[in-house]
């Protein structure tokens, strides 16, 4: 079946003009399936992974309908509300609405925690057409009477599974209780566990279900490699790999915030444009770092798992797991930062002896062995190496005047 164009989907000319300027010519499957339903006013349950064009799938028809109605929300109010689990995703969605709606003259605002209230309060004072928000800051502004939801005609809940994972279920229900009963509701999720299905039943009215499975899932388009390397040699290996210009735009993942800072500083001293992003950075610093990475002023972004979902940066050629995550699901989310929008990508893992069990867990989850670069350690040595690295046995006191050993290990018989 031939994929329709954006014009054939019935979108207004100003939206088509904005899409053409961005060289968006053919809708993705989620867009082609969802846009007509949203334009028709139907509630929607969308199942699609990140990187499939979900934002445009709801932003374009919402902008079309708001522009056609030409109503005004009124002071401290909004006509459309989009809830996102993280600040980074909220900012990204706001950027999408601004890009697609540049010729419509509609107002939008983005509110999230971690920054001062004043600018967000001022943005809402006159009212907006579209509000993108994280649940916590939205409830905060509502509690101070700076924002009301009684004129919302469209609700979007994006990345619902992530929203529930982060503990926002009560906040979402409190927000939904303040919305008009007569509204259109859209829920998007990468997965559909039981609690997301329950939430969908609560929020949606006779929804249409659109489920898009890419012909090749992102993980299948990613070439996955592993280096078995001692922890103290990882930085030198990273620097050596980055000497290859084929690693054009790279995200490096560490387990800790301090580790991210140390790796970024090491790369900077080696003359490689790099910066770190994690929860200890101010919101302004994080936005500045992401903007520099988007613009190509930074070649390497060093991140903790805060960046594993919700940050969609085009043309990431490589993801490097400087340290393997303890949870194998996190590995899948990390490497999903490459191979976006149908492209291919490369994921490289650094595995020291203490991380071999993490590697085995990842391979069990993905049902795929990572390609070993260099020599793999003997399998029968792995468990012993892991135990030796995690808990070295203290030396036993020597000499005639031996003190009684009070450690955790039993004394041996003489």
N, C-alpha and C positions, 0 to 999 in steps of 0.2 A: 504494500500500500504506500502511495506517495505521501511524504510528510508535507503538511500544509505550510505555507509561509505565515509570517505574523499578520500580514494583511488579510489573508484568507481566514484567520482566526477571528477577524472582526475588530481588531484593536484600532483605536483612533489614530488619525494621521500624525499628530504630534508625538505619540509614542513610537510609531514606526520610524519617524525621523530620528528620534533619539537612539533607537536600536541600530539604525543604519550607521550613525556616527560612531558607534562602538563596534561596528562590523559584525553585529549579531544578525545573521540573515535567516537561519533555519532554526526553528524551535527544537529544543531537546524533547525527548519522549515525555517527561513529566510535564513540560510546558504545553506540548501539543494536546495532552489528555486533560490537564487541569484547567487551562485558561477558559475554554468554552463553558465548562461547568460553573466556574466562579462567575463568569459574565452573566450566566443565567440565574444567579442568585442561590445556587444550591450549596448546602453544607458539604464539606469535603474532608475525607480522611486520606491523606497522601502518604504512601510508604515509599521512601526513596532515600538513598544514601547521600551524604554530603558530596558536593562536586557534580551533581546532576542538573543543576539549574533551578533548585527549589525556590530561591528568593524571587526570581523573575516569574515563576509559575503563579505566585500569589500577588506580587507587587504590581505586575502589569494590569491584570484585570481589576484590581482594587483602584488603581489610579484612573483607569478608564471610567469606572462607575462614579467615582467621586467627582471627576471633571464634568461628567454628563449631568450630575445632579445640581452642581453649583450652589450648594447650601453652605451655611456657615455654622460651625460648631458652637461658637459663643465663647466668652472668656473662661479660661481654665478647663476647657473641654476639648475633646477630640472626636472625630468621626470614625476613624479606624484605629484599632489598637493591635500592635504586634508584640507578643511576649517572647523574649529570648533568654536562654539560661545564663549567658555570660556577657560581660561588657564588650569583649571583642566581637562577638557575633552581632550584638545589638548595633554597634558602630558600622559593621559591614552591611547589615540590612538597611540602615539609614542611608549609607552611601548608595545602595542600589536604588532606593526610592528617589534620591536626589538625581541620580544619573538618568533614570528612565523618565522621570517627571519634569525634566528641565524646561520643557516648553509649555507646561500646563498652568503655571502660576499657583500651584498648591503649596501649602505650608506644611512642614514636617519638623519634628523634634525627636531627639534621642535622649533618654534619661537612664542613668545607671549610677551605681554606687562608686565610692572611692575618690570622688571629686566633690567640690563644694556645691551647695544647693542653689546659689544665687542665679547663675546663668540658666539653669534648668527652670527655675521658677519664672524668670523673666521670659523664657521661650514659651512657657505655657500661659502667660498672663492674657494674651489676646485670643488664645485658642489656636488649635492646629487642625489640619486635615488628617494627618497621619502621625501617630505617636508610637515609637519603638522603645521598649522599656524592659529592664530586668525587674523581676517581681519585687525584690526587697526595696529598691528605691521608689518604685511606683507606689507601694503601700505607704512608705514614709511620706511622700508628697500628699497622698490622699489623707493621711492622718492629720496633716497640718492644714488641710482644706485648701491646698494650692492646686488641686486637680480633682475633677469629677468625671465619672464614667457614664453618666445617665443619657448621653447622646451618641454612644458608640453603636454604629450600625454593622461593623465588621470586626470580628475577633480572629486573630491568627495566633496559634500556639506553635512555635517552631522548635524543632528538636525536642519533642515531648519526652522521649526516653531519657535524654540527657537531663532534662528538667527534673524528672523524678529521681534520677540517680543522685542529683545534687540536693535533694531534700526540699524541693520547692512545691510539693504537692499541696500542702495546706495553704500556701500563699496563692497558688493558682485558684484554688477553690474560693478563697476569700475575695479575690478579684472578680471571679466569675459571678459571685453573688451580687456584686454592685452593677452589673451590666443589664441593659434592657433585655427582657425575654425575647422580644422580636428583633432578632439580629441574625446575621450570617456568620457561621463559625467554621474555621478551617484549622485542621490539626495535621501537622507533618511530623513524621518520625522515621528514623532509619530502621528501627526494629519495632515489633509489636508484642512485647511481653504482656502478661495478664493485667498488670496495673495500668499500662497505657490504654489497653482496650477498655478497661473500666472507666477511665477518665474520658475517653472518646464517647462512650455511651452517655456520660453525664453532660457533656458540653455540646454534642452535635445532635441535630434533628434530622433523622432519616438521611444520613450522609451518603453521597456517592463515594465509592472507594476506588482510588487510583494507585496501583502498585506497579512500580517500574523497576525491573531488574536489568541492569546493563548486560549486553551480550557477553562482555568479559568484565567480571567484577574487578575493582581496582587492584586487589591483591594479586590477581592473575596477570595483570599487566606490569607488575613490578618485579624486576630481577633482584633477587634477595641473596646477599652474600654475607659470609661471616669470616672474620679474622680471629683466630685464637691467639691472644696476646696478653702478656702480663700487664697488670694495672699500671705499673710505673712506666711502661712503654707506650701507653695509649696516646699521649699528647704528641710524641714524636711521629707515631704512625699517622695521626690526623694531619699534622703539618705536611708530611710527605705526600699523602693522598691529595691534599689541596694544591700541591704543586702542578697537578694536572688540570689544565684549563677546561677539560670536559666537565668538571664539577663546577658548573656555572652559577647555579643558585642553590644553596645548600642549607638545610636545617639540621642542626646537631642537637640531640636530646641527651640531657643528663638527668640524674635522679634528684639532685638537690639544687637549691638556689645558689649556695656558695660554690658548688661544683660548676654551675653554668658561668658564674662570674670568673672563676679561675680559668676555665677553658677559653672564654672570650678574651681575657687579658693575655693569655699565652699566644693566641692567634694574632692579636694586635701587635705584640712584640715581634712576631715573625713577619710582619708587614702585610697581613691579610685583613681585609675590611670585615670586621665582625663586631657584634654587640649581643648582649644577653637580654632575655625577656623572662620575667618570672614575677611571682606575687609580691616580692619585697620592693619592686620598682614602683614608682608613682604612676598613676594613670597617664599623666602627660608624658612621662618618659617612655612608657610602653607604647603609646600611640606614635610618638616620634620615631622610635626604633622600627615599628611596623611600617610606618610611612617610608622610611629610608630603605627598608628591605623591598617593599613594593616598587619603589622607584629605581632600584638597582644600585643605590649608593652603598648598600651593604651587600657583600657577597654571601656572608654566612650569618645566620640567625641561630644563636645558642639558646635553647629553651628547655624549661621543665614541662611537665605534662599539661600545664595550663594552656599550652599552645596546640595540644594534640587534637582538639576538636574546636570547630567554630572559627578558625582562622583559615581563610581560603586565599592563598597567594598563588598566582598563576606561574607556570613554568618553573616550579621547583624541580631541578634535575635529580637531586640526590637527598636522601634522608640518612643521617648517620646516627646510629644508637651508640653513643660514646659509652653509655652504661645501659645494660639491659634492664627493663622494668621488672619489678617483682610480679606484676599481673600481666599475663600474656595478652589480655584484651587491650592493654595500653600499647603494646607493640603494634597491634593492627591499626589502632587509631593514629599512632605516630607515623607509620610508613604511608598511611593514607594521605599525607600532605603532598606526596608526589603522585604521578599518574592521574592527574585531574583532567576532567573534561575530555576523556578519551585518549590522552597522551600516555606514553610509557614513562617509566622511571626506574631508579635504582635505589635499593635500600641496603645499607652496609651496617653490620653489627660488629662491635668489638666485644669479645667474650673472654674474660679472664677466668682462671680456674674456679673461683668462688661463684661464678655466674653460670656454670654449665647446667645446673638444674633449671635455671630460668630459661636457658636455650632449649632444653628438652621440652619444657612446658609450652614454649612458643611453637615448636615443631609439632607437638601433639594437637594444639588448637588449630593451626593452619593446615594440618595434614600434609605438610611439605617440609622436606629437608632443605636447609639453607646451603647454598654452594660454599664449600670451604675454600678459602684462598690461602695457599701455603699448605703446610703440613698440619693435619689434624692430630691432636693428642690421642694416645691410645685410650680406647674406651674403658679398659679395665683399670686405668689409673685415675679416672675422673673422680670417682667417689672419694678415693683416698686424698687426692689433691684438694677437693672441696673441703673435706674435714680438716686437713692440715692447715688450710688457709683460714678457716673460720675460727679454729680453736687450737692454737699451738700449745703443745705440752710444755709446761715450765720445767727448767732444769732442776734436777734433784740436788739438794745441798751435798757437798762432798767434804771429806776430811774426817778426822777422829771426832771432833766436837760437832756431831751432826745434830742440828736442831730438829725437833719433831715437825714433820710436814703437816700443815693445817689447810692445804688447798682442797680442791674438789676431787682429787684423785686418790684412790686407796693406796696405802703403803704396800710395797711388795715384801714378801717374806725374804729374810736374809739368806 
